[in-house]
Structure formats: structure tokens, C-alpha cells
């Protein structure tokens, strides 16, 4: 036998729920309707209500009973959907946090390994250069030493780019944003790239950059521009051309590097800025790490600029960067 206090607690708990309140309200209304019908149709009050009046009373009472129940069902469904959405959002946030932690761990690992690899690699290159300076070295050994130097320089370049990428992704990169005279940056970059272009008999065309003063970090801007220019030379046809030019739209300067290479297929454009993705060039003889454009994209974003590309497969590509012009007279566009 159930004790009275247990019954009372169970009834109280039921009435504290929305469903319990709806059931109780419905029971009360049904009792009221039964009482009215008994009184009206009995001896206390003459049966003066017509059949239409009773139908109206029944419909009204039914509405009073059903409406709260429907409200409860709809409310409960909404609560379930909100709860499910909150769970999905919490799971998404947890996954995002986990991905960020994994990415930070990867960046820290790359940074540490890059430092550890760069020291012995510098030693290898240094000793190879000393061997190369030996005039009595046989030609066979000279060729082997040259191969060591070429491979070592390529590996050192990859290590340095990995270190740059790790610094950017971990947020450990410092920028010095300010006015930058673009003509000076362009001259330095073209001077560094011209030997590579001359070796492939590629013509470099440039224009007058007078009056262009950009808001950027000069060292990082130079890094981005060298990457774009060297890519334009490496992925060009022999005896081709590279053009460095710009446009000015409402003091927003777009620096463009155009080449006469093979261009990029439309189907692979979305892969362009992915790290370590060389779009099939890894099977050829063109050296590269596959992260230069990724680093350039990160740097442009940090400097408040943009980077993009326009390409026609078979006729060449134009990579561009956009930065605001800060000082000086409005620059005239040279296309």
C-alpha cells in the first residue's frame, strides 16, 4: 500500500509539470461542463438552451481544453529543437577548439624542427662550399659538390619557408606597418629576380611606379612580391615575358604580375593557395616548396590587403595584390 505522503509528493510533482497542469485544467473544465449540463437539464433550471447553444458551449469548452494542449506540444517540440541546436553548437565549438589546438601544436612542432634542421644544414652547405673552393678537386668531385650545394640550398629554402609558415600560423610574427615607397621595393625585387629570368631568357617588363606609397610592412611586401615574380619566371615558357604593372582605383593600388606561361586550369583554381599543393608541378624539374603562395596569402591578410589571380589556361596568369595608397599624389595606372 502506498503511503499518503508519497501519493501527495507524486501528485505535487505531476502538477509542477506543464503536461500535468494541462491535464488538471482539462479535468476541471470537463467537470464544470458536466455540472452545467446537469443543472440546466435537471430540476434546478429549466432546459431553455437550444441545441445550437449547446453545440457552441461544447465547441468553446473543447477549444479551451485543446488549445493549451497544442500549445504545450508545440512548446515542447521547440524546446527539443533548441536543445538539439545547442548541443550541435557546443559540439562544433569543441571541434573548432580541438582543431585550433592541433594546428598550434603542429605550428610549434614545425618551428622547433625548422630550427633544429637549419643548423646542421648550414654546416653541410658551409663544408660543401669549402670543398668547392679547392682548385685541385677533380671534375667528378666538383660536379658532386655542386649537386650537394643545389640540393642543400633547396632544402634550406624549404626549412626557412616552413619556419615562416609556423610563425604566421602561431601568431608569432611581428609586422611594422607604415608608408612604403613601392618603387624602391620593386627595384630591389626585380634586381633579385632578373638573374633567374636571364637564365631562362625571359624578358621582364615594368612601368613607372612614381607616386605609389603603400601602407604595408616593407620586408613582408618584398617577400610577397619576390614570391610572385619568381613563380612567374619559373612557371613561364622559355623566351617568355613577365610584366610588373599596377592599377589605381579610389586610392586602392592593385599590383599585378603577369606571365606568358601555361596558365592554371579552372578546375584547380580552388587548390591554388593550399599549403604543399603544387598543382602537379611536383613531378617536374621546377623546384619549390608549395607553400610560398600560402605564406603570401597570410601576409597580405595581416597587412590588411588582398591577393588573387586571374588565369586563362594556355595563355598565362596574372597574380595581383591590393593595398591602400597612403601618401603622395594619386598614382596613374599603368596596365
N, C-alpha and C positions, 0 to 999 in steps of 0.2 A: 504494500500500500504506500502511495506517495504521500509524504508529509505535507501539511498545508503550507508551510513556509517555502517549500520547494516549488509547489504549484504557483504561489504568489510571485516568486522570483522569475519563474518561466514565463508567466503571463506578462509581468512588467517588462521583461526583455523583449518579448514579441511586440508589445505596444511601442517600444522605443525605436522600432524599425519603420521605414516608410510603408512597406507592404503590410505590416501589422496595423498601422493607422488606417490604411485604405480599407482593409477588411473590416475593422471595427466601425468605420464610418458607414460602410455599406450595410452592415448588420443593423445599425441604429436606424438608418433611413428605411430599410425594409420593415422594421418593427413599427416605425411611425406610419408607413403606408397601410400596414395591416390594421393598426389601431383606427386610422381614419375610415377605412372601409367597414370595419366592424361597427363604429359609431354611426356612420351615415346609413348603412343598410340595416341597422338594428333598431331598437326601440327608442334610443335616446334622441336621434334626429331623423326626421322623415327622409326618405330616399328621393331627394329633389335633384340630384345631379344626373344629367343626361349621359348617354353612352359616349358622346364626343368629349364631354368634360372629363370622364374617367380616362379616356384614351390620352387626353392632354396631360392629366396628372401622372399617368403611368410613364409617358414619354419624358416628362420633366424629371421624375424620380430616377428613371433609368439613366438619363444624362448625368444627373448628379452622382450616380454610382460609377458609371463607366468612365467619365472624364478624368477623375483622379487616378483611376487605374491605368488609363492610357498615358497620362502624364508621368506616372511612376515608371511604366515600362520604357517610355522614350528617354526619360531622365537616366534610368539605369543603363540603357544602351549607350547614351552619350558618355556616361561615366566610364564605361568599359573601353570605349574608343579613346577617350582622353588618357586613361591609364596605359593602354597599349601604345599610344603615341609617345607618352613619357618614357616608357621602357625602351622604345626604339631610339629615342633621342639620347637616352643615357648610354645605350649600347654603342651608338655612333660616336658619342663623345669619348667613351672609354677606348674605342678602337683608334680614334684620332690621336688620343694621348699616347697610346701604345706605339703607334706609328712614329710619332714625333720622338719618343724616347729611343726607338730603334734607329731612327735616322741620326739622332745626336750621337748615339753610340758608334754608328758607322763613321760619322764625320771625325769623331775623336780617334777612332782606330786608324783611319786614313791619314790623319795629321801625324799621329805617332809613328806610323810605319814610314811615311814620307821622310820624316826627319832621320829615321834610322837607316833608310836606304840611301839618302843623299850623301851622307858622309863617306861610306865605302865607295860609292860610285865616283865621287870627286877624286878619291885616291886612285882608282883604276884609270880614270882619264889622265890624271897627272903623270902616272908612270908611263902610260902609253905615249904621251907627248914627249917625255924624256927619251923613250926608245926611238921615236920618230926622228929626233934631232941627231941621232947617231949616223954620221956620214958613211961609216963603214958597213952599215947594215945591208945585207943582200936584198935585192929587189923583191924576192918572195916574202921576206920578213916585213919589208916596208908595206907591201900590199895587205898583209895580215894585220899589221898595226893600224893601217888606215881603216880597215873594217872594224877593228875594236873601237877606234875613235868615233866612227859614224854611229855604230850601234850604241855606244855609251852615251853620246850626245842625245840620241833619240830617247833613250831610257831616262836620262836626266831631265829632258823636257817633259816627259810623261809624269815623272815624280813631282816636278815643280807645279804642273797643272793640277795634279791630284791634291797637292797641298793647298793651292789656291781655292779649289772647289770645296775642300774640307773647311777652310777658314770662312768662306762665304756662307755655307750651309749651317755652320755652328754659330754664326753671328760674330765671329772674332776678327772681322775686317774693319779697318778704320778708313774713312774717307775724308778728304779735305775739299769740300765743295766750295767753289768760288769762280770768279771770272777767268776764262781760259781763252787765249788768242788762238783761234783754230789754225791760222796759217803756220804758226810755229809747230804745232802738233803734227800737222800734215807734212811739213818739210822733214821732220825727224822720222816719221813713219815711212815716207817714201824713200828716204835715204837707206833705211834698213832693208826695205823690200826689193829695191832695184837690183842688187846682185843676184837674187833668186830669179827675178824676171829676165835679166840679161842672159842667165844660163840657159833659159828656155826660149830665148829670142822673142820675148813677149813685150809689147810696147805698152808703156804706162802713160796715160793722158791725165792731165789735171788742169785746173782752172784757177782763176784769181780768187783767193779767199779773203781779200782785204775787207775789213769791217765786220768780220764774223767774230763775235766774242760770246762764247757759250758759258752757261752755268753748269760746271761739271768738276770732277776730280781729274786733274791733268794726267796723272800717271795711269789711272784706270781707263780714261778715254783713249790714251795712246795704246793701252793693252787691247782694247776692243778693236780699234782701227787696224792695228797690225794683224790681228787675227783675221779680219775680213779681207784685207789686202793680200795676205799670204795665201788664204784659201782661194781667192780669185786667180792667183798666179798658179798655184798647184793643180787646181782642177780645170785649168784652161787648156785649149788646144795649143800645140807649138805654133809659133808665129802669130798668136792671137793678140788680144788687146785687153787692157784693164783701164777703166776710166773712173776717176775720183771726182765727183761733182756734187752739187747741192741745189736745193730749192728753199725758198723762204716764204712761209705763209703765216701772216699775222705774228711775225717775230718768233715763229717756231721753225727752227732750222732742221731740214732733213738732209743728212749727209749720206750720199749714195756711192756704192762701189759696184760697178757693172763689169761683167766679164763676157767673153765670147766662147764660153765653154759649152758643155753638153746640156746644161740646164738640169732641172730636177723634175722627175715625173710627178704629176698631180697626186697620184695615189700615195706618194711617200712624203708629201709636204708636212703632214702632221708629225712625222718622226724626226723632223729636222733638228729640233732643239733638245732631243732626248740625249742624256749622257751615254757615251760609249757607242752611239749608233752612227756609223759612218756611211749608211745607206748603200752598202755593198762595196765600198771602196777598200775595205779591209783585205779583199782578195787581190788587190792590185799592188803596184810598186810605189804608190804615193804614201809617204809617211804621215802619221797623225795619230792623235790620241782619241779623237771622237768626243772630247769634252770642251773644246775651245768655244763653240757656239753656246753651249750650256752656261759656261762661265760668263760669256759676253752678255747673255740674256739677264743673268743675275745682277751683273754690274750695272747695266742700263737701268734696271728696275731700282737699284739702290740709289742711283743718281737722279731718279725722277724722270727718266727718259723711256724711250721705246726702241725696240728692234724688230725688224720684219724682213720679208723677202718677197720679191716678185720674180717668177721664173717661167720660162717657156721651154719645154723640153726640146732640145735640139738646137736652140739658138742662144742660150746663155741665161744668166741670172743677174739680178740686181738686189744686193743686200743693202738695207738702209738702217740708220739710227736717227732718232729725233731727240733734240734737246732745245730748251728755250734759249733765245738770244738775250743776253743780259745787258750789254752796254754797247756803245758805239752807234754809228749811223746804221739805218736799216740796210741789210745786205741785199745786193742784187742777185737774183737766181742765175746759176749757170748750169744749164742742162746739157 
